[in-house]
Amino acid sequence: MTEVSVLIIDDEPIARRRMVRMLAAIDGVSVAGEAGDVPQALEQITALAPAVLLLDIQMPGGSGFDVLEQTGP
């Protein structure tokens, strides 16, 4: 079975930890990494090339929509 890699992007550490815990319970899903703001998210996306992004809407340095705009289609 192929693992689906997920990048968690949220400025709240508690929310990220909760997501990591929930995703750990799902077979075939692995957490590739975490980011707490837009610049860090863009860096992690480039470095890790995750299959799925879990994006917070409002974060320091921009929004989840900014991340989407800057990563392209």
Stockholm file with secondary structure:
# STOCKHOLM 1.0

chainA/1-73         MTEVSVLIIDDEPIARRRMVRMLAAIDGVSVAGEAGDVPQALEQITALAPAVLLLDIQMPGGSGFDVLEQTGP
#=GR chainA/1-73 SS CCCEEEEEECSCHHHHHHHHHHHHTSTTEEEEEEESSHHHHHHHHHHHCCSEEEECSEETTEEHHHHHHHHCC
#=GC SS_cons        CCCEEEEEECSCHHHHHHHHHHHHTSTTEEEEEEESSHHHHHHHHHHHCCSEEEECSEETTEEHHHHHHHHCC
//
